[in-house]
Amino acid sequence: MNAAGQWPVYVITNHDIVRSYTRYADGTHNDDIAKLMAAMYLTLRGSAIMYYGEEIGMENNTPKNKEDVQDPIGKIGWPLEKGRDGERTPMQWTDGLNAGFSKAKPWLPVPDSAKTHNVETESKDPDSVLSFYRQLLTMRHKEPALLEGDYLALNEDDPNVFAYLRRYKGEAILVVLNMSNTAQNARFDFAPAGFSAPKLSVLLTNAHAPVTASADGLALQPYSAFIAKITQ
């Protein structure tokens, strides 16, 4: 990522592929996974391209019947290919008619999840996907290490926890992502990165309980993201 000398660009969903909220969901930790994915691609070194609705956890609304399909690809390929209508549904602004997108019948229908995952509802919920995105984007704009910092991978042999540092002029941001559906303990040695006696100040996490550090390492809940500033 640094060695190539180039500036990466990250895209986790767009108008041609199943929405990330649906693609990575497990039916139990859906919002946590959405926040985890946000924490990853908005803290890595590079540019993140967001697709509308990611920030509220919009899910696919794939057509159930051929007569409902608008996409030519779906019309031709049904039922093996259902087209791309599911990831192109209207933006979900409210829990009202047509998710507040239009008073007239929209070109594509909104999913039932629009009742809970919409801008108006999530703006009032500090634990929502939207609230997490807002905090994350604010941090991304304010922290020099996230704007200009290099990337240093940590614990690369851990198959469950993706962790790295973003470093800039003596400052560092630690990002720890439990990519598994089980609790994990992640241990780090920050000395090679220039922090012999590091202190962690939590900036953002999607954990449902305080993240604790012990001799066994950093205790992480399933699909949890932990972002902290490191100082000496």
Contacts in CASP RR format, 6 or more apart in sequence:
PFRMAT RR
TARGET T0000
AUTHOR 0000-0000-0000
METHOD contacts of the structure
MODEL  1
MNAAGQWPVYVITNHDIVRSYTRYADGTHNDDIAKLMAAMYLTLRGSAIM
YYGEEIGMENNTPKNKEDVQDPIGKIGWPLEKGRDGERTPMQWTDGLNAG
FSKAKPWLPVPDSAKTHNVETESKDPDSVLSFYRQLLTMRHKEPALLEGD
YLALNEDDPNVFAYLRRYKGEAILVVLNMSNTAQNARFDFAPAGFSAPKL
SVLLTNAHAPVTASADGLALQPYSAFIAKITQ
1 8 0 8 1.000
1 44 0 8 1.000
1 45 0 8 1.000
1 151 0 8 1.000
2 45 0 8 1.000
2 150 0 8 1.000
2 151 0 8 1.000
7 45 0 8 1.000
7 46 0 8 1.000
7 47 0 8 1.000
8 44 0 8 1.000
8 45 0 8 1.000
8 46 0 8 1.000
8 47 0 8 1.000
9 46 0 8 1.000
9 47 0 8 1.000
9 48 0 8 1.000
9 49 0 8 1.000
10 41 0 8 1.000
10 44 0 8 1.000
10 46 0 8 1.000
10 47 0 8 1.000
10 48 0 8 1.000
10 49 0 8 1.000
11 48 0 8 1.000
11 49 0 8 1.000
11 51 0 8 1.000
12 20 0 8 1.000
12 37 0 8 1.000
12 41 0 8 1.000
12 54 0 8 1.000
13 19 0 8 1.000
13 20 0 8 1.000
13 23 0 8 1.000
13 51 0 8 1.000
13 54 0 8 1.000
13 87 0 8 1.000
14 49 0 8 1.000
14 51 0 8 1.000
14 87 0 8 1.000
15 51 0 8 1.000
15 84 0 8 1.000
15 87 0 8 1.000
15 88 0 8 1.000
16 84 0 8 1.000
16 87 0 8 1.000
17 23 0 8 1.000
17 87 0 8 1.000
18 60 0 8 1.000
18 86 0 8 1.000
18 87 0 8 1.000
19 51 0 8 1.000
19 53 0 8 1.000
19 54 0 8 1.000
19 57 0 8 1.000
19 58 0 8 1.000
19 59 0 8 1.000
19 60 0 8 1.000
19 86 0 8 1.000
19 87 0 8 1.000
20 34 0 8 1.000
20 37 0 8 1.000
20 54 0 8 1.000
21 30 0 8 1.000
21 33 0 8 1.000
21 34 0 8 1.000
21 54 0 8 1.000
21 57 0 8 1.000
21 58 0 8 1.000
21 59 0 8 1.000
21 60 0 8 1.000
22 59 0 8 1.000
22 60 0 8 1.000
24 33 0 8 1.000
24 34 0 8 1.000
24 37 0 8 1.000
25 33 0 8 1.000
25 59 0 8 1.000
26 33 0 8 1.000
26 181 0 8 1.000
28 181 0 8 1.000
29 181 0 8 1.000
29 222 0 8 1.000
29 223 0 8 1.000
31 57 0 8 1.000
31 128 0 8 1.000
31 129 0 8 1.000
32 206 0 8 1.000
32 222 0 8 1.000
32 223 0 8 1.000
32 224 0 8 1.000
33 223 0 8 1.000
34 54 0 8 1.000
34 57 0 8 1.000
34 129 0 8 1.000
35 129 0 8 1.000
35 132 0 8 1.000
35 206 0 8 1.000
35 225 0 8 1.000
36 177 0 8 1.000
36 178 0 8 1.000
36 179 0 8 1.000
36 206 0 8 1.000
36 223 0 8 1.000
36 224 0 8 1.000
36 225 0 8 1.000
38 54 0 8 1.000
38 55 0 8 1.000
38 129 0 8 1.000
38 132 0 8 1.000
38 133 0 8 1.000
38 136 0 8 1.000
38 225 0 8 1.000
39 136 0 8 1.000
39 175 0 8 1.000
39 177 0 8 1.000
39 204 0 8 1.000
39 206 0 8 1.000
39 225 0 8 1.000
39 227 0 8 1.000
40 162 0 8 1.000
40 175 0 8 1.000
40 177 0 8 1.000
40 225 0 8 1.000
41 48 0 8 1.000
42 48 0 8 1.000
42 136 0 8 1.000
42 137 0 8 1.000
42 140 0 8 1.000
43 136 0 8 1.000
43 140 0 8 1.000
43 146 0 8 1.000
43 166 0 8 1.000
43 173 0 8 1.000
43 175 0 8 1.000
43 227 0 8 1.000
44 151 0 8 1.000
44 164 0 8 1.000
45 149 0 8 1.000
45 150 0 8 1.000
45 151 0 8 1.000
45 166 0 8 1.000
52 58 0 8 1.000
52 91 0 8 1.000
53 91 0 8 1.000
53 92 0 8 1.000
54 133 0 8 1.000
55 129 0 8 1.000
55 130 0 8 1.000
55 133 0 8 1.000
55 134 0 8 1.000
56 92 0 8 1.000
56 117 0 8 1.000
56 118 0 8 1.000
56 119 0 8 1.000
56 122 0 8 1.000
56 128 0 8 1.000
56 129 0 8 1.000
56 130 0 8 1.000
57 117 0 8 1.000
57 129 0 8 1.000
58 89 0 8 1.000
58 91 0 8 1.000
58 92 0 8 1.000
58 111 0 8 1.000
58 113 0 8 1.000
58 117 0 8 1.000
59 111 0 8 1.000
59 113 0 8 1.000
59 117 0 8 1.000
60 86 0 8 1.000
60 87 0 8 1.000
60 111 0 8 1.000
61 85 0 8 1.000
61 86 0 8 1.000
61 89 0 8 1.000
61 108 0 8 1.000
61 109 0 8 1.000
61 110 0 8 1.000
61 111 0 8 1.000
62 82 0 8 1.000
62 85 0 8 1.000
62 86 0 8 1.000
63 69 0 8 1.000
63 82 0 8 1.000
63 83 0 8 1.000
63 85 0 8 1.000
63 86 0 8 1.000
66 75 0 8 1.000
66 78 0 8 1.000
66 79 0 8 1.000
68 85 0 8 1.000
68 109 0 8 1.000
69 75 0 8 1.000
69 78 0 8 1.000
69 82 0 8 1.000
69 83 0 8 1.000
69 85 0 8 1.000
70 85 0 8 1.000
70 107 0 8 1.000
70 108 0 8 1.000
71 83 0 8 1.000
71 84 0 8 1.000
71 85 0 8 1.000
71 88 0 8 1.000
73 81 0 8 1.000
73 83 0 8 1.000
73 84 0 8 1.000
74 81 0 8 1.000
74 82 0 8 1.000
74 83 0 8 1.000
74 84 0 8 1.000
74 85 0 8 1.000
77 83 0 8 1.000
85 108 0 8 1.000
86 108 0 8 1.000
88 108 0 8 1.000
89 106 0 8 1.000
89 108 0 8 1.000
89 109 0 8 1.000
89 110 0 8 1.000
89 111 0 8 1.000
90 98 0 8 1.000
90 99 0 8 1.000
90 101 0 8 1.000
90 102 0 8 1.000
90 106 0 8 1.000
90 107 0 8 1.000
90 108 0 8 1.000
90 110 0 8 1.000
91 99 0 8 1.000
91 101 0 8 1.000
91 119 0 8 1.000
92 99 0 8 1.000
92 100 0 8 1.000
92 101 0 8 1.000
92 110 0 8 1.000
92 114 0 8 1.000
92 117 0 8 1.000
92 118 0 8 1.000
92 119 0 8 1.000
93 99 0 8 1.000
93 100 0 8 1.000
93 101 0 8 1.000
93 118 0 8 1.000
93 119 0 8 1.000
93 120 0 8 1.000
94 100 0 8 1.000
94 118 0 8 1.000
94 119 0 8 1.000
94 120 0 8 1.000
94 121 0 8 1.000
95 114 0 8 1.000
95 115 0 8 1.000
95 116 0 8 1.000
95 118 0 8 1.000
95 120 0 8 1.000
95 121 0 8 1.000
96 114 0 8 1.000
96 115 0 8 1.000
97 103 0 8 1.000
98 104 0 8 1.000
98 105 0 8 1.000
98 106 0 8 1.000
98 110 0 8 1.000
99 110 0 8 1.000
99 114 0 8 1.000
99 118 0 8 1.000
100 118 0 8 1.000
101 110 0 8 1.000
117 129 0 8 1.000
119 130 0 8 1.000
121 128 0 8 1.000
122 128 0 8 1.000
122 129 0 8 1.000
122 130 0 8 1.000
122 131 0 8 1.000
123 130 0 8 1.000
123 131 0 8 1.000
125 131 0 8 1.000
132 204 0 8 1.000
132 206 0 8 1.000
135 204 0 8 1.000
136 204 0 8 1.000
139 146 0 8 1.000
139 203 0 8 1.000
139 204 0 8 1.000
139 227 0 8 1.000
140 146 0 8 1.000
140 147 0 8 1.000
141 147 0 8 1.000
143 171 0 8 1.000
143 173 0 8 1.000
143 203 0 8 1.000
143 229 0 8 1.000
144 168 0 8 1.000
144 169 0 8 1.000
144 171 0 8 1.000
145 166 0 8 1.000
145 167 0 8 1.000
145 168 0 8 1.000
145 171 0 8 1.000
145 172 0 8 1.000
145 173 0 8 1.000
145 229 0 8 1.000
146 166 0 8 1.000
146 173 0 8 1.000
147 168 0 8 1.000
148 168 0 8 1.000
149 166 0 8 1.000
149 167 0 8 1.000
149 168 0 8 1.000
150 166 0 8 1.000
150 167 0 8 1.000
150 168 0 8 1.000
151 164 0 8 1.000
151 165 0 8 1.000
151 166 0 8 1.000
152 164 0 8 1.000
152 165 0 8 1.000
152 166 0 8 1.000
152 167 0 8 1.000
152 193 0 8 1.000
153 163 0 8 1.000
153 164 0 8 1.000
154 163 0 8 1.000
154 164 0 8 1.000
154 165 0 8 1.000
154 174 0 8 1.000
154 188 0 8 1.000
155 161 0 8 1.000
155 163 0 8 1.000
155 186 0 8 1.000
155 187 0 8 1.000
155 188 0 8 1.000
158 184 0 8 1.000
158 186 0 8 1.000
160 178 0 8 1.000
160 179 0 8 1.000
160 180 0 8 1.000
160 182 0 8 1.000
160 184 0 8 1.000
161 176 0 8 1.000
161 177 0 8 1.000
161 178 0 8 1.000
161 179 0 8 1.000
161 180 0 8 1.000
161 184 0 8 1.000
161 186 0 8 1.000
161 220 0 8 1.000
162 176 0 8 1.000
162 177 0 8 1.000
162 179 0 8 1.000
163 174 0 8 1.000
163 175 0 8 1.000
163 176 0 8 1.000
163 177 0 8 1.000
163 186 0 8 1.000
163 188 0 8 1.000
164 174 0 8 1.000
164 175 0 8 1.000
165 172 0 8 1.000
165 173 0 8 1.000
165 174 0 8 1.000
165 175 0 8 1.000
165 190 0 8 1.000
165 193 0 8 1.000
165 230 0 8 1.000
166 172 0 8 1.000
166 173 0 8 1.000
166 175 0 8 1.000
167 173 0 8 1.000
167 193 0 8 1.000
171 229 0 8 1.000
171 230 0 8 1.000
171 231 0 8 1.000
172 193 0 8 1.000
172 195 0 8 1.000
172 229 0 8 1.000
172 230 0 8 1.000
173 203 0 8 1.000
173 227 0 8 1.000
173 228 0 8 1.000
173 229 0 8 1.000
173 230 0 8 1.000
174 188 0 8 1.000
174 200 0 8 1.000
174 226 0 8 1.000
174 227 0 8 1.000
174 228 0 8 1.000
174 229 0 8 1.000
174 230 0 8 1.000
175 225 0 8 1.000
175 226 0 8 1.000
175 227 0 8 1.000
176 186 0 8 1.000
176 218 0 8 1.000
176 220 0 8 1.000
176 225 0 8 1.000
176 226 0 8 1.000
176 227 0 8 1.000
177 224 0 8 1.000
177 225 0 8 1.000
177 226 0 8 1.000
178 184 0 8 1.000
178 186 0 8 1.000
178 220 0 8 1.000
178 221 0 8 1.000
178 222 0 8 1.000
178 223 0 8 1.000
178 224 0 8 1.000
178 225 0 8 1.000
179 223 0 8 1.000
180 222 0 8 1.000
180 223 0 8 1.000
181 222 0 8 1.000
181 223 0 8 1.000
182 222 0 8 1.000
183 219 0 8 1.000
183 220 0 8 1.000
183 221 0 8 1.000
183 222 0 8 1.000
184 219 0 8 1.000
184 220 0 8 1.000
185 216 0 8 1.000
185 217 0 8 1.000
185 218 0 8 1.000
185 219 0 8 1.000
185 220 0 8 1.000
186 217 0 8 1.000
186 218 0 8 1.000
186 220 0 8 1.000
187 216 0 8 1.000
187 217 0 8 1.000
187 218 0 8 1.000
188 217 0 8 1.000
188 218 0 8 1.000
190 196 0 8 1.000
190 198 0 8 1.000
190 230 0 8 1.000
195 230 0 8 1.000
195 232 0 8 1.000
196 232 0 8 1.000
197 232 0 8 1.000
198 230 0 8 1.000
198 231 0 8 1.000
198 232 0 8 1.000
199 230 0 8 1.000
199 231 0 8 1.000
199 232 0 8 1.000
200 213 0 8 1.000
200 228 0 8 1.000
200 229 0 8 1.000
200 230 0 8 1.000
201 228 0 8 1.000
201 229 0 8 1.000
201 231 0 8 1.000
202 211 0 8 1.000
202 226 0 8 1.000
202 227 0 8 1.000
202 228 0 8 1.000
203 227 0 8 1.000
203 228 0 8 1.000
203 229 0 8 1.000
204 225 0 8 1.000
204 227 0 8 1.000
205 211 0 8 1.000
205 224 0 8 1.000
205 225 0 8 1.000
205 226 0 8 1.000
205 227 0 8 1.000
206 223 0 8 1.000
206 224 0 8 1.000
206 225 0 8 1.000
207 220 0 8 1.000
207 221 0 8 1.000
207 224 0 8 1.000
207 225 0 8 1.000
207 226 0 8 1.000
208 221 0 8 1.000
209 221 0 8 1.000
211 218 0 8 1.000
211 219 0 8 1.000
211 220 0 8 1.000
211 221 0 8 1.000
211 224 0 8 1.000
211 226 0 8 1.000
212 218 0 8 1.000
212 219 0 8 1.000
213 219 0 8 1.000
218 226 0 8 1.000
220 226 0 8 1.000
END
